C-alpha cells in the first residue's frame, strides 16, 4: 500500500464535507445527507488503511466504525452518529432504492444539519490520528 493512500482517502472525505455544506446552503438536503455519509465512510476507510493497510468492502458506517474501534476505543462515541447517517446511503440517491422510499421522505433541514455535524465531528476526530 502506498503511504499516501490513507491521506488521499481523507482528502476525498474532506472534499465531500465541503461539497455537502455547499449543497445544503442551496437547499439540497438529500445530497447533503448523502455526502455526509460519504465523508464519514471515506474518513473511516482512511483510518483503517492507516492502521491496518486494508478496509472492508462495505458502505455501512456502523461496520466500518466497529472495525476502527480496536485501534481507538474512543471512536465508539460516534456509534449513534453512524447509525443515523447510515440510513441516508441508499434512499437519498434513488427514488426507489428502498421499496416505498424513506419513512419520512426527503431528509429535512434538521436531519441534514445533524448529518453534517456528525461528518464534521468524525472528520475532526480522525484528522490528528492520521499522522
Secondary structure, 3 states (H helix, E strand, C coil): CCCCHHHHHHHHHHHHHHHHHHHHHCCCHHHHHHHHHHHHHHHHHHHHHHHHCCCCCCCCHHHHHHHHHCCCHHHHHHHHHHHHHHCCCCCCCCCCCCCCCCCCCCCCHHHHHHHHHHHHHHHHHHHHHHC
